Amino acid sequence: MTVAQKPGTVVQGTLDMLILKTVALQPMHGYGVGLRIEQISKGVFQVNAGSLFPALRRLERQGWIHGEWRATENNRRAKYYMLTDAGRKKLKSEAREWQAQSAAIARILEATSGEV
Amino acid sequence: MPIFIIIGGGLRALFAKQRAEQELDEELRCYMETAVEQKMRAGTGRDEAARETRIEMGGMEALKEQVRDVGWETRIESFLQDLRYGLRMLRKNPSFTIVAVLALALGIGANTAMFSVIEAVLLRPLPYRTAGEIARVSSTWDRNGTLTSYSSSPPDFFDWRDQNHSFSSMFAYYMGEFALTGQGEAKRVRAVMTTAGMFSTLQAEPMLGREFAAEENRKGANHVVILSHGLWQSAFAGAPDAIGKTIQLDSEPYTIIGVMPADFRFPLSASDAYVPIGFDNKVMTQRGAHYLAVLGRLKNGVTLAQANDDLSAIMAQLRKLYPDKDGKWGVGTQIWSAALVRDIHPALLVLLGAVGLVALIACANISNLLLARATARHRELAMRRALGAGRVRLVRQMLTEGLLLALLAGAASLLLAHWALLAIVRFGPADIPRLASVGLSGPVLAFAMSVTVACALLFALIPALRSSALDAAGLLRTSASPSREAGRLRGALLVGEVALSMMLLAGAGLLLRSFIGLRSLSPGFDPNAVLTMSVSVPDAHYKNSAALQSYWDRALTQLRSLPGVASVAAVTPLPLSGDDFSSSFSVAGRSVPEKDEPSAELRFATPDYFRTMRIPLRQGRAFTEADRLGAARVLLISEMAARMFFPQGDASGQKIRFGARGGYEKNEGEIVGIVGDVRHFGVDAPIPPIFYVPLAQSGMDAAAVVLRTLGPTATLTQPARKLVQAIDPDALVGEPAPMETLVSASLGQRRFYMMLLAGFAALALVLAAVGLYGVISYSVAQRTQEVGIRVALGASGSQVVAMVMRQGLRLAAAGLAIGLALALILKSVLKGLLVGVSATDPATLAITALLLLLVAVLASYVPARRAARVDPMVALRFD
């Protein structure tokens, strides 16, 4: 997993979730996915091609996203990825899981000595 | 994730590979162009933007490889690649391939054959529905705390059956034999004499007709019979109207009430007929008459221990009710399938362990060959490594080659196992249940496959890990010379091989010695040139004992007049026949409570029996023709009986009265002589105390005729049989057999175990020799240069031979030392299998070690000679 500039600080499997979320917003090609993640995260996450394409292939194989060849705004043929129904379910459960975990981690980090 | 999606995606990728590749190319190109465009939009120059993008994306091929690796199909592809490559390697080195495949095939084949024996004898469920619920119930006799199992008596059986709460049904049986008459020459019918409840316990039903009713177990009402499918076919050609007809068994009519299906077998092997036992009131009081085998089906949820407690409680009640008879009798319960193989189980497991060692030796051998070859393949591997093959990829490739080798060997091993099984069925002993049904069944094939794969992993993993561990640069730099470490590893494997072979050879040697020792034990008679033949006459033809006796007199007189017969006698039960007859007795003038009476074996014999069998007379006189009905009753006893019951040497003249426990109740006799001991139960079994009664004073309807012949026994086989059959066509005359066959059959199991272990040890020896030869040859080839220099500097041929052999013998000696230490664990492993020889027998161990050393000398001498012939000029040019 090499999502962030500092790998290891991101929980395993997060990239898959981020990609699912990104293509859930609108169908997007590979470069667009990477760019969008970088933009929304305000540059915290930079996704390089070496992580992005294997992840896309993996998600596609698992049937969570579906690729379709379309023309880009610059009239280039690109493979656009969109969420499948299974992918939508997966994203929902991943997001729920993630929120529960991050909330729990936040509580632990904010704990005062009295609580521990 | 649904499996079909994974598979579907992979399959599409496999078959539409080109398209998938094009799409990936296009996708990446699009990504790259878009990225460059973005950078240019941000103000970077075109060339600079392209350069930055390429750096960001990394190597294009590596990236594609990463994407491809997401699916499983690439693994298949690389596997197929490895397979093709492996096949090429095997074809390129035919001698290596043949040696490796053959060695491994022998190892796997031996394992497969041994496992089929285990599968057929120990693992395969008995051929009855939920056979695991069937328990064998036996009477136990407590002799100073050690329990011996016996058959059970009818009254005990009925009390157990009627009072227990643990069995849904229970039945008792014994094996009987009838002469089937009325259809030409009398035919032997093996019958199960049984009680009602047999079929419900075994959960089997007749295919025609009905099963027995409870009231058919009364004497007089029991003349009904259920035929086996085989007898129905042979006697009635499978006619459905056979039900209700009668057949003549021992010249009495029996009504056919049912026919069993073709696949029904009981007990385990096929019987010809099933007949209800006719119990009378007298039998129902004889608690000492132990002749019934009892089987019961455990109720659902009842454990063996609960059933045993239940029956023991009943037995405790019976002991109170009948204090005289049941003093030390108890009851024991075992799951039937386990009880059948209790004595065989440990021996077979020892053999399975031994054959496993053979497989290990074969694997070590091939590991060694592969290690040697891997050293030679250093440069090839280094090249692949340098071209980008990962370590995992190389290990995978080498494992695939190993697997390929193992699969070839596995296929060949099935053929070897098939032949081995043919031999086992042909020569195996008859007293191992279901041995004849061995075959390459489903479980056996699965086992063979697992052993094959396990072997592949075992022998390929070490060389694979070792050669892939080296880094590419290092590999390319070094020449093909072997590293010191690889040499050590191969040496260690070889030492292990020799050690395991030593252990197996020692085990086989010990069994062989034990067997030879048993062979040389005398059974107590001289079996050479003695022919035996069982004869049983229908009771209905002979009104009384006198009529029976005149039959035996006639038969023996006529046989004696056959040319080539030296002497003739009759006896029952015949030694080593598996039949047995015992009785409790009391000695006149000694008062002992009836329940504490001693018991001894009883044999009924004609006067010439001792002369014919060459059983020596030690004291007093043998039987004479005058010892007949009406004359004074006399007895002979064996030396063992004299020692056990008359330790003061006062046996002669004592009066014996036979007691209630046994079938010779109320008879008596005076001891007139002492004869030599006979090992009735087997050459390897304890010597029993025996009492001999004149056959003429007992009125027997069945006995074994024994003939001592002047020439070979075979020439008398048919004349003797025809002659006896002619005297009474309804008599049942068995196929004559040489007494020597019985003697050798009594050691059948031991011979079988010994032969198998010897076979495994021989395999181990050959494999170790091949291994040693391979390692030494290889190292000689590697040291050609060194040897050349030595020869150039003046080393003589014999010095070179000595140098090379020293290397081989050092390894062998280390292996021998470890093997000798390992042989000490044989002590506990072979405990039950050795008779008359200690597991640490120094002579056996020394001979074994010498044999192995001799093989080691030979295996290293051949390559040593080759080394000595090295031409220094050629050697020095050799790279």
Chai-1 contact restraints between the chains, C-beta under 6 A:
chainA,res_idxA,chainB,res_idxB,connection_type,confidence,min_distance_angstrom,max_distance_angstrom,comment,restraint_id
A,G30,B,Y31,contact,1.0,0.0,6.0,A-B,restraint_1
A,Y31,B,Y31,contact,1.0,0.0,6.0,A-B,restraint_2
A,Y31,B,T34,contact,1.0,0.0,6.0,A-B,restraint_3
A,A49,B,M57,contact,1.0,0.0,6.0,A-B,restraint_4
A,G50,B,G58,contact,1.0,0.0,6.0,A-B,restraint_5
A,G50,B,L63,contact,1.0,0.0,6.0,A-B,restraint_6
A,F53,B,V67,contact,1.0,0.0,6.0,A-B,restraint_7
A,P54,B,Q66,contact,1.0,0.0,6.0,A-B,restraint_8
A,P54,B,V67,contact,1.0,0.0,6.0,A-B,restraint_9
A,P54,B,V70,contact,1.0,0.0,6.0,A-B,restraint_10
A,R57,B,V67,contact,1.0,0.0,6.0,A-B,restraint_11
A,R57,B,V70,contact,1.0,0.0,6.0,A-B,restraint_12
A,R58,B,V70,contact,1.0,0.0,6.0,A-B,restraint_13
A,R61,B,G9,contact,1.0,0.0,6.0,A-B,restraint_14
A,R61,B,G71,contact,1.0,0.0,6.0,A-B,restraint_15
A,Q62,B,M1,contact,1.0,0.0,6.0,A-B,restraint_16
A,G63,B,I5,contact,1.0,0.0,6.0,A-B,restraint_17
A,R76,B,C30,contact,1.0,0.0,6.0,A-B,restraint_18
A,A78,B,C30,contact,1.0,0.0,6.0,A-B,restraint_19
A,K79,B,E27,contact,1.0,0.0,6.0,A-B,restraint_20
